């Protein structure tokens, strides 16, 4: 079986490509020309030489309306031909439809399916362009996509409205690598500063402008207030909160830290690639994800992959969450209450061995319901088409 992945938003398909290889499937990745630097395969592995043969750079600028006029069927067909199955995201339904090649699985990265709704409100010309791409995308999906895989309700609704078979499957977006022999991705000074603390909490969630709707999903302020309360209640605890200088409103978080007088117990790291983040996660005691009430994205999966217990708040009940995830819940601390978070930090400071034991359970969950096992479900799905 030969499989082609089209597009690589969030490095999702690069992770899946590697899992497919682990399962004996020859998989190749075709990158768009406008993939973000932060999500290049080189940012997601310490062993890029092993995978270079299977990674192909295209000249396609995903979603670029000007380029659509110059893309020719024969060129697209020549680029993508030769595979048994195709999996894509972005505008891949249109590109493959134009090439005359079926897209067997479509894995949207946007809630509600990318390019099928308006994002910007600018000029009349912008509205026309977005409507034009929406028509191209929806028509291509209707004619050329076999199955859409997602756990997002809005995406499921859109998929059903387009008449496409939908499978409730999350994406195995994080690939586990053995990184024990790698070097610390930070200076010795910062490394030694971190190691001087007895209890390490890590959050690599971005710091978003409060006027942005995305901020409501992050709520980093809850973590800061909880950590400050924890330190106040436990002045003898030698604990540190490690954060990333990532996002457009880092200053707000820094001011909140200063207002609460906890600067000494906070260490800021520069924006990092995923492979560097995974190294840091391996060295910490407990993680912190998002507190806005929604299911987790990459941050949560990265903690789970490394077997780390983490804080995250989801406002659904247990059965609803399991239905959304299509899996039983993993061990995590579901709260946005600063008192509860503070108490849990105090408890695990005094029970680090329990955290070590939990690592085994969390890794077992990840290996059972994500990672290679989840990739296996995708392979079975392809075989069923």
C-alpha positions as CSV (number, residue, x, y, z in Angstrom):
1,X,0.0,0.0,0.0
2,X,1.3,3.4,-0.9
3,X,-0.3,6.5,0.6
4,X,0.1,10.2,-0.2
5,X,-0.5,12.9,2.4
6,X,-1.3,16.3,0.9
7,X,-0.6,19.4,3.1
8,X,1.0,19.5,6.5
9,X,-0.8,22.0,8.8
10,X,0.4,21.6,12.4
11,X,2.7,18.8,11.2
12,X,-0.3,16.5,11.6
13,X,0.3,14.6,8.4
14,X,4.1,14.3,9.1
15,X,3.2,12.6,12.4
16,X,0.7,10.3,10.6
17,X,3.2,9.5,7.8
18,X,5.7,8.3,10.4
19,X,3.1,6.1,12.2
20,X,2.1,4.6,8.8
21,X,5.7,3.6,8.2
22,X,5.8,2.1,11.6
23,X,2.8,0.0,10.6
24,X,4.4,-1.2,7.3
25,X,2.8,1.3,5.0
26,X,4.8,3.3,2.5
27,X,3.6,6.9,3.0
28,X,4.7,10.1,1.4
29,X,4.1,13.8,2.4
30,X,3.5,16.6,-0.1
31,X,4.0,20.0,1.5
32,X,2.3,23.1,0.2
33,X,4.6,26.1,-0.6
34,X,3.1,28.2,2.2
35,X,3.4,25.8,5.1
36,X,4.4,27.8,8.2
37,X,8.1,27.5,9.3
38,X,7.0,26.5,12.8
39,X,5.3,23.4,11.3
40,X,7.9,22.2,9.0
41,X,9.0,18.5,9.4
42,X,12.4,19.7,10.5
43,X,10.8,21.3,13.5
44,X,9.1,18.0,14.6
45,X,11.9,15.5,14.5
46,X,15.6,15.1,15.5
47,X,15.9,12.5,12.8
48,X,14.9,14.3,9.6
49,X,17.5,12.4,7.5
50,X,15.5,9.2,8.0
51,X,12.4,10.8,6.4
52,X,13.7,13.1,3.7
53,X,13.1,10.6,0.9
54,X,9.4,10.6,1.7
55,X,8.9,14.4,1.9
56,X,8.1,16.3,-1.3
57,X,8.0,20.1,-1.6
58,X,5.4,21.4,-4.1
59,X,4.9,24.8,-5.6
60,X,1.3,24.9,-4.7
61,X,0.3,27.9,-2.5
62,X,-2.6,26.5,-0.6
63,X,-5.7,28.6,-1.0
64,X,-4.0,31.2,-3.3
65,X,-6.8,32.3,-5.7
66,X,-4.4,33.8,-8.2
67,X,-2.5,30.6,-8.6
68,X,-5.6,28.6,-9.3
69,X,-5.8,30.0,-12.8
70,X,-2.3,28.7,-13.6
71,X,-2.6,25.2,-12.2
72,X,-3.0,22.7,-15.0
73,X,-4.5,19.3,-14.7
74,X,-1.7,17.4,-16.4
75,X,0.9,19.0,-14.0
76,X,-1.2,18.2,-10.9
77,X,-1.7,14.7,-12.1
78,X,2.0,14.2,-12.8
79,X,2.8,15.5,-9.3
80,X,0.4,13.3,-7.4
81,X,0.0,10.2,-9.4
82,X,1.2,6.7,-8.4
83,X,-0.4,6.2,-5.0
84,X,-3.1,3.8,-3.8
85,X,-4.8,6.2,-1.4
86,X,-4.8,9.9,-0.7
87,X,-5.3,11.8,2.5
88,X,-5.4,15.6,2.5
89,X,-6.3,18.9,4.2
90,X,-6.5,22.5,3.1
91,X,-7.7,22.9,-0.5
92,X,-6.5,19.4,-1.4
93,X,-10.0,18.3,-2.4
94,X,-9.9,20.9,-5.2
95,X,-6.3,20.2,-6.3
96,X,-6.9,16.4,-6.5
97,X,-10.3,16.8,-8.2
98,X,-8.6,19.0,-10.8
99,X,-5.9,16.3,-11.3
100,X,-8.6,13.6,-11.7
101,X,-7.4,11.8,-8.6
102,X,-9.8,10.8,-5.7
103,X,-9.2,12.1,-2.2
104,X,-10.1,9.2,0.0
105,X,-9.8,10.9,3.4
106,X,-10.2,14.6,4.1
107,X,-8.9,15.7,7.5
108,X,-9.9,19.4,7.9
109,X,-7.8,21.5,10.2
110,X,-10.4,24.3,10.6
111,X,-13.6,23.9,12.6
112,X,-16.4,23.9,10.0
113,X,-13.9,23.0,7.2
114,X,-11.4,25.4,5.8
115,X,-12.3,27.5,2.8
116,X,-16.0,26.9,3.2
117,X,-16.9,30.0,5.2
118,X,-15.9,33.6,5.4
119,X,-13.0,34.5,7.6
120,X,-12.4,38.2,6.8
121,X,-14.7,41.1,6.3
122,X,-12.9,43.5,4.1
123,X,-13.7,44.7,0.5
124,X,-16.3,43.5,-1.9
125,X,-13.5,41.9,-3.8
126,X,-12.4,39.9,-0.8
127,X,-16.0,38.7,-0.3
128,X,-16.1,37.6,-3.9
129,X,-12.8,35.7,-3.6
130,X,-13.8,33.9,-0.5
131,X,-17.2,33.0,-2.0
132,X,-15.4,31.7,-5.1
133,X,-13.0,29.5,-3.2
134,X,-15.9,28.3,-1.0
135,X,-17.7,27.1,-4.1
136,X,-14.6,25.4,-5.5
137,X,-14.0,23.6,-2.2
138,X,-17.5,22.5,-1.5
139,X,-18.0,21.2,-5.1
140,X,-14.7,19.3,-4.9
141,X,-15.6,17.8,-1.6
142,X,-19.0,16.7,-2.9
143,X,-17.6,15.1,-6.1
144,X,-14.2,13.8,-5.0
145,X,-14.0,13.1,-1.2
146,X,-14.9,9.7,0.1
147,X,-14.8,10.3,3.9
148,X,-14.2,13.2,6.2
149,X,-12.6,12.4,9.5
150,X,-13.1,14.8,12.5
151,X,-14.3,15.1,16.1
152,X,-15.5,18.6,15.7
153,X,-19.3,19.0,15.8
154,X,-19.4,22.0,13.4
155,X,-17.3,20.1,11.0
156,X,-19.5,17.0,11.3
157,X,-22.5,19.1,10.6
158,X,-20.9,20.7,7.5
159,X,-19.8,17.3,6.3
160,X,-23.3,15.9,6.6
161,X,-24.8,19.0,4.8
162,X,-22.4,18.3,1.9
163,X,-23.6,14.6,1.8
164,X,-20.2,13.1,2.8
165,X,-19.7,10.1,4.9
166,X,-18.2,11.2,8.2
167,X,-16.1,9.2,10.7
168,X,-15.5,10.5,14.2
169,X,-11.8,10.1,14.5
170,X,-9.2,12.4,16.0
171,X,-5.8,12.9,14.4
172,X,-2.7,11.2,15.7
173,X,-0.9,14.6,15.6
174,X,2.0,13.9,17.9
175,X,4.6,11.3,17.1
176,X,6.7,9.8,19.9
177,X,10.5,9.9,19.5
178,X,13.1,8.7,21.9
179,X,14.9,12.0,22.7
180,X,16.8,11.0,25.8
181,X,20.2,11.6,24.1
182,X,19.5,15.0,22.7
183,X,20.9,18.3,24.1
184,X,18.9,20.8,26.1
185,X,17.5,23.4,23.6
186,X,18.2,26.3,25.9
187,X,21.3,27.9,27.4
188,X,23.1,26.3,30.3
189,X,22.2,29.3,32.4
190,X,18.5,28.8,32.0
191,X,18.8,25.0,32.2
192,X,20.6,25.3,35.6
193,X,18.0,27.8,36.8
194,X,15.2,25.3,36.0
195,X,17.0,22.4,37.6
196,X,17.5,24.4,40.8
197,X,13.8,24.1,41.4
198,X,12.2,21.0,43.0
199,X,8.9,21.1,41.2
200,X,8.4,22.1,37.6
201,X,5.2,23.2,36.0
202,X,5.2,23.9,32.2
203,X,2.7,25.6,29.9
204,X,3.5,26.2,26.3
205,X,0.1,27.7,25.5
206,X,0.2,30.9,23.4
207,X,-0.5,34.3,25.1
208,X,-3.3,35.9,23.0
209,X,-4.8,39.4,22.9
210,X,-7.8,39.6,25.2
211,X,-9.9,41.1,22.3
212,X,-9.3,38.0,20.3
213,X,-11.9,35.3,20.4
214,X,-9.2,32.7,20.7
215,X,-8.2,34.1,24.1
216,X,-11.4,32.7,25.6
217,X,-10.1,29.2,24.8
218,X,-6.7,29.8,26.4
219,X,-7.3,31.7,29.6
220,X,-3.6,31.7,30.7
221,X,-4.6,34.1,33.5
222,X,-6.3,31.3,35.4
223,X,-3.0,29.4,35.6
224,X,-1.1,32.5,36.8
225,X,-3.6,33.3,39.5
226,X,-3.7,29.6,40.6
227,X,0.1,29.4,40.7
228,X,0.3,32.6,42.7
229,X,-2.3,31.3,45.2
230,X,-0.4,28.0,45.5
231,X,2.9,29.8,46.3
232,X,1.2,32.0,48.8
233,X,-0.3,29.0,50.6
234,X,3.0,27.1,50.4
235,X,5.9,29.6,50.8
236,X,8.4,26.8,51.5
237,X,7.8,25.0,48.2
238,X,10.6,25.4,45.7
239,X,8.5,25.4,42.5
240,X,8.7,27.1,39.1
241,X,6.3,27.9,36.4
242,X,7.9,27.7,32.9
243,X,6.2,29.6,30.1
244,X,6.9,30.4,26.4
245,X,7.3,33.9,24.9
246,X,4.7,32.9,22.3
247,X,1.7,34.9,21.2
248,X,0.8,38.5,20.6
249,X,0.1,39.5,24.3
250,X,3.0,38.1,26.3
251,X,3.2,41.4,28.1
252,X,-0.2,41.0,29.7
253,X,0.9,37.8,31.2
254,X,4.2,39.3,32.4
255,X,2.3,42.2,34.0
256,X,-0.1,39.7,35.7
257,X,2.9,37.8,37.1
258,X,4.4,41.0,38.4
259,X,1.1,42.1,40.0
260,X,1.1,38.8,41.9
261,X,4.7,39.1,42.9
262,X,5.8,35.7,41.6
263,X,8.5,36.8,39.1
264,X,11.2,34.8,40.9
265,X,9.2,31.6,40.4
266,X,8.5,32.1,36.7
267,X,11.0,31.3,33.9
268,X,10.3,32.4,30.3
269,X,11.6,30.3,27.4
270,X,11.8,31.5,23.8
271,X,9.3,30.2,21.2
272,X,10.3,26.6,20.4
273,X,9.7,23.9,17.8
274,X,7.8,20.9,18.8
275,X,10.9,18.7,19.0
276,X,12.3,21.2,21.5
277,X,9.1,21.4,23.4
278,X,9.0,17.6,23.8
279,X,12.4,17.7,25.3
280,X,11.3,20.2,27.9
281,X,8.1,18.3,28.6
282,X,10.2,15.2,29.3
283,X,12.0,17.1,32.1
284,X,9.0,18.7,33.9
285,X,6.7,17.3,36.7
286,X,3.3,18.5,35.6
287,X,1.8,20.3,32.6
288,X,-0.8,23.0,32.1
289,X,-2.9,23.3,29.0
290,X,-6.0,25.5,28.4
291,X,-8.8,26.6,30.7
292,X,-11.5,28.0,28.3
293,X,-13.7,24.9,28.4
294,X,-12.9,23.2,25.1
295,X,-11.1,20.0,24.3
296,X,-7.3,20.2,24.0
297,X,-5.3,20.6,20.9
298,X,-1.6,20.1,20.4
299,X,-0.5,21.1,23.9
300,X,-2.6,18.4,25.5
301,X,-1.6,15.7,23.1
302,X,2.1,16.6,23.6
303,X,1.7,16.1,27.4
304,X,-0.1,12.8,26.9
305,X,2.5,11.6,24.4
306,X,5.2,12.1,27.1
307,X,3.1,10.6,29.9
308,X,2.7,13.9,31.8
309,X,-0.4,14.7,33.9
310,X,-1.7,18.1,33.0
311,X,-4.3,20.7,33.9
312,X,-7.0,21.5,31.4
313,X,-10.6,22.5,31.6
314,X,-13.5,21.1,29.5
315,X,-17.0,22.2,30.3
316,X,-18.7,19.1,29.0
317,X,-19.5,16.1,31.1
318,X,-17.5,12.9,31.0
319,X,-19.8,11.1,28.5
320,X,-19.9,14.1,26.2
321,X,-16.2,14.4,26.1
322,X,-15.7,10.7,25.5
323,X,-18.2,10.9,22.6
324,X,-16.3,13.9,21.1
325,X,-12.9,12.2,21.5
326,X,-14.3,8.8,20.4
327,X,-12.2,7.3,23.3
328,X,-12.3,7.0,27.1
329,X,-10.8,10.0,29.0
330,X,-7.1,9.9,29.8
331,X,-5.8,10.9,33.2
332,X,-5.9,14.7,33.5
333,X,-7.0,17.4,36.0
334,X,-10.2,18.9,34.7
335,X,-10.6,22.3,36.5
336,X,-10.6,26.0,35.9
337,X,-11.0,26.8,39.7
338,X,-7.9,28.5,41.1
339,X,-8.5,26.9,44.5
340,X,-8.6,23.4,43.1
341,X,-5.6,24.0,40.9
342,X,-3.6,25.4,43.8
343,X,-4.5,22.5,46.0
344,X,-3.5,20.0,43.3
345,X,-0.2,21.6,42.9
346,X,0.4,21.4,46.6
347,X,-0.6,17.7,46.6
348,X,1.6,16.7,43.8
349,X,4.6,18.6,45.1
350,X,4.4,16.3,48.1
351,X,3.6,13.2,46.0
352,X,6.0,13.2,43.1
353,X,6.3,9.5,43.1
354,X,2.5,9.3,42.3
355,X,3.1,11.5,39.3
356,X,5.8,9.0,38.1
357,X,3.4,6.1,38.5
358,X,0.7,8.1,36.6
359,X,3.2,8.5,33.7
360,X,2.8,4.7,33.0
361,X,-1.0,5.0,32.9
362,X,-0.9,8.1,30.7
363,X,1.5,6.5,28.2
364,X,-0.5,3.4,28.1
365,X,-3.6,5.5,27.3
366,X,-1.8,7.3,24.6
367,X,-0.5,4.2,23.0
368,X,-4.0,2.6,23.2
369,X,-6.1,5.4,21.9
370,X,-3.8,7.7,20.0
371,X,-0.4,7.3,18.3
372,X,0.1,4.1,16.4
373,X,-3.2,2.5,17.4
374,X,-5.2,5.5,16.1
375,X,-3.1,5.5,12.9
376,X,-4.0,1.8,12.5
377,X,-7.7,2.8,12.5
378,X,-7.0,5.1,9.6
379,X,-5.3,2.4,7.6
380,X,-8.3,0.0,8.3
381,X,-10.6,2.8,7.1
382,X,-8.6,3.2,3.9
383,X,-8.8,-0.6,3.3
384,X,-12.6,-0.4,3.7
385,X,-13.1,2.1,0.8
